[in-house]
Amino acid sequence: METQSFSPMLDRVMAQEIQSVSWSKTMDVCAILYINNQLEICRVSEQLQRMFIIQEDDVISNIIVESMFLAYNVANKLYIYHLASHQKIIQSTLIKNSDKIIQMLLVQVNAKIIKEQELQAAIIPLSTTNLKNWQNLCFLKQQQINNIIFSLTNKQISYNFNGILHLGEIEHKSITQLYQLENELHCFSNSFVEIYDIGLLKHQQILKYIQQLSYLNELLCFLKTSILLINTQLQDIFKCYQLNIIGPLVAFGPQETINYHILQFYQKGNCPQELVQFFQKELYNTKILQKMDDNITNSFNNIQEIIQDSLMNVLSRILIILNFFIQSKNMPFYQGLHKTPFEELKQTIQNIQKVFSRFQIECHQTKLHLRNFFVWLNLCAIKAGNEQEVECENVNSPLNKIEVDLSKLFDFLKDNHLFQLKNLQCFYQEKIAPKTFFTKIVIQKNVEFKQTENITKILKNVFKDSYMDNIQQKQSKIEQEDTFVTVNSLVRQLQNYLDKIAINLKPQLINKINIDLSSSIIRFSEQSENSYMLSVLVNNSIIQYIYQLKSFQQLNQIQFNNKYIKELQYFDGKLIILSTNQQENQQQLIAYISSEDLETQNKFECHSIKDLQVSKKGLISIIIDSKKLIILSI
C-alpha cells in the first residue's frame, strides 16, 4: 500500500536551468549551481532565502557545504567562503598540473590552536600589509577550521592542509571515488578497494608541525611577492633612466664612457656637439626631466614602503617562528642532530635582512643623486636653449627651484658604477622568475609510516634522513657567496633549506579488497561504529554491502519491477530511491520517491528529472524539467 509520508515543502520554478543542489551537513542550507556557473547559497525554510551569490567564469565542481564554510573547485583551484560573512577566505591551487579534480574530500582534524606565548607576535593579523592568505590563516585559527583536503584526479590523490600547505600525493591508475572512515582512506575502483592508514596525518605532533609550517610557508610566499614587487619597481627605474638618459647619449661611444664626457664638460667646459644636441633637442622646453624625477622618485618611495612596511615586518615574523622551532629541543625533529635546517634557514633570513637594510640605504642615496643630476641637467638645458625664450618648460619646472649640490654631482659623475645604476643592479644581478621561485614545497622522497611505530622515532628518522641526504648533495646547487651577497643567491639558499625541512607524509596501504563495483552510481551511508553501508546500482538493481571488521559483506539486493532507478541517497542509515515509470524521457513521466522497503513515499509527474540529494537534516531536493526545484521534508 502506497503512503504519502514525504510532505512537499517547496515547489518552485527557478529563473535559469539548475545543474545541481548541494546540502549542508548540519544546517538547512543548500548551494544551488546553475548552468551558467552561478552558485546561489540559500537558507531553506518555507521558502528559499538567498544568502549570497558567487559567479565564476569556468566550471564549478565538487561543492561542499559545511557548518561554517563553503568549498568548491574551479579547474585545479580551491575556493573557500565563510558562510556568515560571505567572504572568500581561501583561494589556492590544489594540484600543480592541469588535471581535472574528480572529487574533493575534506577530513576534519583537531589541530589545537597555538598557545605558545613566543609565537603570538608572529601569528597575529597583519594590518599594514596586503597578505591575504595570512589573514585567512589567522581566521582559520580563530574559527578552529582545520582540514586535510584530498584531491582525486585520474592520476593521483593529492592532499594538503587547509588548501595551503601541500603534504604529498598517492599515485594511482584506476581510483574513481574516495571515502573516509575514522583513520582510514578508502579508495574505490571498478574492481577493488584500497585502504590507506591516514592516522598519522591526524596525530597532534604532526598537526602542530604542519600548522606551523603552513604559517611559515605563507610568510615565505609573501616574502617572494615583496621581493618581486621590489624587482618590478627597480625595472621601472632602470627602463626610465636607460630610455631618457643613457640611450640618447650613446652617440658619445661606449656606454661605459658616457659619464667621462659629461664629467669633462662639468670640470673643463668641453661640450661636444652631441652633448649640445642632447641638451637642446632632448631636454630643452620639455617636461621629460620633471616626469623622470616624478616617476623615479615614486618608484623609490614604493620600494621604501615595501621594505619598511612589508618585507622587514614579514622577515621578523619568520624569525619568530624559526626561533620557536630551534628552541623547542624536546621536539622529535631534532633528536640526534647537531644542527638543524631551521638554524641554517634563520641565518639566511638574517642575511636577507642585512642585504635589504643596505639596499634601502643605497636606494635613498641613489634617489638623492638622481634628483641632483636632473636639477643640473635642467639648468644645462636652459642655458643651451634660446635665452630669449624665458617662459620655457625648464624654467617653469619645480627642478629649477632647487639648488645643485656640486659636490654630490661630482661624486655621481666620476663613479661610472653609480652613474650606470649598477649599485642597485648588483643586489639582484638578474631578474627572478616567479615560476621558479619557492615552487618545490616537499622533498621527492616518499616515506611510508606504520601506525604501530613510535611517533618520536618516526619523526626523528624521517627528518634526520632527509636532512642528511641534502647535506651530502654537491654544494654546486647553491652558488658560492661572493664578498657581496645578492638577493638571488640568498633566495636559492632559502629554497635549498626549505627542501630539507619539508616531509612528504605518505599514508601506508594497509589493505586491498577485491569487489565488483563496475557501476555508474555508488552511494555511501554515514559511518557508524567503524562501519558504513555501500549501495551499488547495477542493471536497475541495487546491491547493498556493509563494511565492517576490515572487509565488505553483501547484505541484499533490491529489484524494482516496472520502474527504472535514476538516483539513490542515504538518510539516517536507510536508502531513499528515485525512480520513474519509463526509461526514456521522451514523454510524460511519473517519478517515485521510495524507501528501501519499496514503499512509495511520494510521486509526481514531469518530463525530465536529473538530480536527487538528501540532506542530513531530512530534506530532499529534486530537479525536474531543468528549472523546477522540489524540496520535500522527510
N, C-alpha and C positions, 0 to 999 in steps of 0.2 A: 504494500500500500504506500503510495507516494505521500510524503508530508512536506508542507511548505514551511520549513523552520528557519531558513535564512531570510531575514526581513530586509527589503530594499531600503537603503539609507540615502542613496543619491543616484539620480539618473540625469545625466547632463550631456548635452552636445557641445563640444569644445569648438573654438574658432578655427583650429587647424588640426591636421592629422597627427594622431598620437603614435609614438613609436613604442614606448614602454612606460611602466609605472614601477617605482621602487619605494618600498616602505621602510620606515624607521623601525629599529628593533625594540625600542622601548616607548615610543610615543605615537600618537595618532597624527603622524607627519609623513607625507609622501613627496617624492620628486617625480614630476611628470615630464618626460622627454618627448619633444615634438620632432617632427621630421626635418625641420629647418635648424636643428642643433640648438634649440632653445630649451632651457631647463627651468621649469617652474616649481618652486618649493612651496607646498601648501599645507596648512593645518586642516584636518578633516573633522568636522562635527556634523551638523545637519546640512552644511554646505561647505564648499571649498573656500578657505580663507587664504589668499595668497600672502606669503611671507616675503619672497623676493624672487627675481628672475635673473638667470645667467644666460648670456648669449656667447656662443663660441663659433669660430669660423669653420673649424673642422669637426669631424665626427666625435661625439661624446660616447663613452662606453664605460662599463664596469662601475656603475653608480652604487655607492654605499652610503646609507643614511644612518648615522649613529645618534646617540642621545644629545651630543654637543656639537657635532660637526658633520659636514657633507664631504665626501671624497669621490672623485671620478678621474678617468683618464681621457686625455686627448692625444692620440698617437702614443708616443712613449713618455709622455709627461704626466705628472700627478698634480692635481689641484685639490686643495682642502679649504673649505669655507666654514667659518664659525656660524652656527645657526642663529644664535641670539643676536649677534651684531651684524650679520650678513656680510662680514668682511672676509676677504681672501687672506688666509694666514700662511699657506704654503703653496709655492709653485716650484717644482723641481723636476729633473729628468730622472726617471726610474731606471732606464737602461740606456747604455751608450749608443747602441745601434738603432736602426730604424724599424726593427721587427715589431709587428703588432702585438700589443698586450692582450692575450686571450682572456685572462682572468686576473683579478687583483684580490688578494686575501689579506685582511688585516687581523693580526694576532695581538690582542692587548696584553701588555706586560706591566708588572707593578714595579716601575723604576722609582725608587724613593727620591724625593726632592733633595737636592744638595743642601746640606745644613752646615757644612764646614764654614766657619766664620771667615777663614782666609780666602775663600772663593767668592764671597758675596760681592766684593768690589768688581769682580770680573764678569758676573752674570746679571748684573742689574741692567735695565734697558738703556740703550744709548740714545740720548736726546739730541746730541749735536751732530749725528751722522745719519746718512740715509742707508742704514744697514737693515734692509727689510727682513732677511731671514733670521738675523739676530733677534729682532723684535719678536719674530714668530717663535723662536726657541724659548724666549722668556715667557711668552704667552702659553706655550705648551707646558712649560714647567709649572706655571701658576695654576693651570687648569688640570694638571696631572694627566695629560693626554700623552700616552706613550704606546707606540705600536711598532711591531716588526711587520713590515709590509712585504709580502711575497708577490712577485710579478711573474706570471706564466706566459712565455712565448712558445713558438713552435720549436725552439732550440734549447732553451734554458729556463731555469727558475731562478730569478734574481731576488735578493732580499736585502732590505736596508732598514735603518732605524728612523722612524718618523718621516721617511721620504727624503732625508737629508744626508745621512751617513751610510754609504754603501758598505755592506758586510760580506758579500760573497755571492756565489751562484752555483747551481747544480745543473750540469749538462744533461740533456735527455734527447730522445728521438721520437717518442710517441705519447707523452703525457698530454692529456686533454682537460683535466679538471683537478682541483685541489680541495682538500677538506682538512680542517684541524680538529684534533681530538686531544684535549689536555696538552701533553708534551710530545704529541706525535703529529707529523705532517703526512697525510695520506695523498698519494699522487696516483690518479686513475688514468689508465689507458684502456684500449678496447679489450685487452686480454689479461691484464694483471693489475695489481695494486702494489706500489712500492711505498713502504712505510719508513719514514726518517725520524730519528730522535732529535727534537729541537729543544729539549730541556735545558741545554747549556745556554741557549740564547736568552732564556728567561731567568738565568741564575743572577742573583743580586750583585755579585762581584763583577761578573761580566757586564751587566747592565750599567753599573756605576762607571766602569771603564768606557763603555760605548757612549754613555751620556756625556761624559766629559770630553771624549774625543769629538763628539758632534759639535760641542761649543768651540773646541779648538779648530775643527775643520772650517766652520763658518767664519771664524775670525781670520783664518788664513786666506779664505776665499775673498774676504773683504780687503785684506792686505793686497792681494793680487789686483783687485779693482782699483784701489788707491794708486798703486804703482803704475798701472796702465793709464789712469787719468792724468797723472803727472807726466808720463811719457807723451800723451796726446798734446798737452799744453806746451811741452818742450818742442814738439814737432811744429806747432803753430809759430813759435818764436823763431825757430831756425828757418822755416819757409818764408816768413815775412822779411827777415834780415837778408836772406840769400837773394830773394826776388828783387828787393828795392835798393840794396847797398852793394853786396858782393857782385851780383850779376852784371849790373851796368858798368862796374869798374874793372871787369876782366880785360878790357881793352889795354890796360897797362901791361898785361902779360900774365905770368903765372899768378894764381890766386894767392899763393903764399907770400908774394911780394907787394901786394896792394897796400898794406899798412906802411911799408917803407916809403912809397911815393907820397902818400898823404903826410907822413911824418916829415919828409923833406920840404913839403910845401909849408907845413906848420913852423918848422925851425928856420928855414932859409928863404921862404917866399918863392921857391921854384914851383911854378904852376904850369905843368904841361897842358897842351891844348885839350887832351882827353879829359882832364880834370875840370877845365873851364866849361867844356860842353856838358859834363855831368852836373855842375852847379847850375848852369843856365837852362838846360833842356829837361833835366830830370827833377830838379828840386825847386827852381825859381817859379814863383807865382802858382804854386800848387799846395795842396793840403797833405801831400804824401808824408812829410816828416811828422806832422801832427797826428795823422792816422796811425803811423807806425808806432809812435810813442804811446798812443792810447791803447792800441791792440797788444803791444808787447807788455806794457805796464799791467794791463788787465790779466794777461796770461801769467805773469809773475805773481800777481796778487792771488790768482786762483791756486797756483802751486803752493803759496804760503798758507792759504786756508786749508787745503787738502792735508798738508803736512801737520799743521798745528791741531786742527780740529778732528781729523780723521785718522791719519796714519799713526801718529805718535800715541794717540788715545788707544788704538787697537793694539799696537805693539806692547803697551803697558799691560793690557788685559791678557794678552798671550803669555807674557812673563809670569803673571799671577797664577795662571793655570799650570804652566810648566813647573813653577816652584812648588806647587802643591804635589805634583807627581814626584818631583825629585825628593821632597822632604818626607813623603809617605813611604818610608823604608820598610814598613811592615807589609806593604802590598806585595803580592806574589810575583809581580813582573820583575822585581829587582834581585831576587834571591840568586846568588851565585854570580852576579855581575859586578865587576869592579867599577864600571862606568856605563851609564845608560844613554840611549839616543836622546832622551829628554835633556840631558846636560849639554850634549852637542848642539841640539836644536836651540837651547837657550843661548848658547854662545853666538850662534848665527843671528838670532833675533837681536841680541845686543849689538852685534856688528852692523846690522841694518839700521838700528837707532843711531849709531855713530855716523854712518855714511850720510843719512838724511839730515842729521844735525849740521854736518859740514856742507851738504848740498844746499840747505836752507840759507846758510851764511853766504855761500857762493852766489846764489840767486839774487839775494839782496844787493850784494856788491855789484853784480853784473847789471842789474836794473839801474843802479845809480850811474854806472859807467855809460850805458847806452843813452840814458836821458841827457847826460852831459855832452855826449858825442852828437846827438841830434840837435841840441841847442847850438853847438858850434857850427854844424853843417847848415843850419837855418841862417845863421849870421853870415856864413860864407856865400850862401845863395843870394842874400840881399845885396851884398857888396858886388857880386859877379853880375847881377841883373842890371836893368835900366835904373840908374839912380834917380831919374826924374819921375818915375812911376812910384810914388811914395806909398799909395794905397794898394799894395800887393798882398797876396795871401801870407807871405812870410812875415811881413811887418805886423799883420794883424794876429798872427799866431800867438797863443799863450807861451810858446817856446821863446819868443822874442823878449818876454818879460823876465826871463831867467838869466842870471849871470853865469858865464862859462867859468868852470873851475879848471884853470890851465894846468895845474899840477896833475889833477886826475886825468885830464885829456892826454897829457904826455905819457903817463903810465899805461893808458889804454892803447895808444898808437904804437908804442915801442914794443909791446908784448903781442906778437902775432898769435900766440896761443889764446890769449884773451880776445883779441880783435876778431878772430875766426869763431869765437864762442866755443872753442874746443874744451874750455874749462868746464862747460856744462855737459858736452857730449861724452866726455870721458867717464861720467858717472854711469852711463848706460852702455856705451860702446856700440851697441846695435839695438834695433827695435825688438821688444819682447813680443813674441807671437802668442796671442791669447789661447790658441788651440793647443799649445804645448806647455801650458803653464798650470801647474798643480792638477794635472789630469789623472795621474796614477794615484788612486786612493788606497788600494790594497795590494800587498805583495802577491805575486802569482802563485806562490807555493800554498797549496791547499793542505790543511791539517785536519784529519778526522779525529773527533773526540768520542770517547766512550763515557757514558754517564757514570759508570762504576768507578772511574778513576778519581783520585783525589783532586779537587779543584785547584789547590795550590800547586801541585805537581804539574798539572796540565798547563797552567798559565806560565809557570816558571820555564818549562821545557820549550814551549812554543815560542815564547818571547826570546829566550836565550838563543835558540836555533836560528830564528830569523835574523836576529841581531848579528850573531857571529858569521852567518853566511854573507851578510852585506859587508862586514868588516874585511873579510877575506877577498872581496872583489877588488879588481885593479883600481887604483886611485885615478886612473886616466878618465874615469867617468866624471870627475869633478876637475875643472880647470884649476891648476895651482894658483894660489893667490899671489898677485904681484904686490909691490910696495903699496900701490894704490888699489884698494879693493873696489870692485864695481858692483852695481846693483845686480847685474846679470849673473855674476859668479856667485853672489850670495843667494840668489834665487835658486840656482842649481844645487847649491849645498842644502838649502832648505828642503827641496824636493827629495834629495837623497836621504836625509834624516827622517822625513815623513814616511818614506817607504819602509824604513826599519821599524817604525813604531806600529804600523797597522798590522792587524791579524785577520786572516781570512778564515772565518768560522764556518767550517763545512759540516753540516749535520751528518750523522752516521746513518747509513742504510741498515736498518735492523731486521727488516722482513720484506719478503716479496711473495705475494699471494696470487696464484693463477685463478682468474674468474672471468667469465664471458660477460663483457659489458658493451658489446657492439650495438649501441643504440644511440639515437639522436637525443634522447631525453633520459637524464639520470638526476634523481632528486634525493636530497638528504633530509633527515629529520634533525631536530636538535639533539645534542648529546645528553646522555643521562647515565651516570654511574659508569663511565668509561665504555659506553656503548652507544650506538646510533642505528637508525633504520635507513635502508637504502632501497629505493624503488627504481626499476628499470623498465622502460616501455619497449616491448619487442613484439612486432606484428600484432598490434592492437591488444596485447596482453600486458599486464603489469606483474612483473616478478619481484617479489619482496625478499630482501635479505636483512639480516641483523649482524652487526659487527660487535663481537664481544669475546673476551678471552683470547685476543690476538688473532682471531680468524673470522671468516664470513660463513654464515649458515643461511641456507634458503628456508624461508618460512612458508610462503604460499604463493599462489598465482591467481590473479584476478582477471576474469574474462567478461567483457561486456557483450551481450547479444544485441545485434541490430543497432549498435551505437559505435561511433568512431571517436576514440580518445584523442583529444587535442593537447591537453596540458594536465599536469598534476603537481600539487604542492602539499607540504606537510603543515599541519597545525595541531599543536598540543599532542604530538605523537601519532596522529591519525591523518590519513590521506584525504585531501579534497580534490575531486576529479572533475575536469571539464570535458564534456563530450557533446557530439552532435548526432543528429539522426541521419546525416548524409556525409559522405567522404569529401565530395567536391562542393565548392562554394559557388555553384552556378545559379542557384535559385534560393528561394526562402529556406532557411534552416531553423531547426529547433535545437537550442543549446540547453544542456542539462548541467547543473551543479550537483554532484553526488558525493556521498561519503564512501569510504572503502567497503562498507557493507552493502553497497549498491543502492541504497535508498536515495531517491531524488529529493534534494532539499529546495531546489528552485529550478525554474525553466523559463525561457524567453525566446522570442523569435528575432532573427537577424539575417542579414545577407552574408556577412563575413565576421570572423572572430579570430583574434590573433594573440591574445595575451591574458593570462590569469596570474595574479600574485596574491598571496595571503600574508597579512601582517601578523606579528606575534601578539598583537592586541585584539585579534579576531576580526579583522576587516578584510574583505575580499574585493579586489579590483578586477574588472573585466573590460577589455577594449573590444568594442564591436563596431562594424561598419566604419572603421578608420577613425572617426571623430567622436564617437559616443563612448562615454565613460560611465560604467555602472559600478557602484560600491555597495556591497552587501555586508550586513553585520551578522556574525555567527552567534 
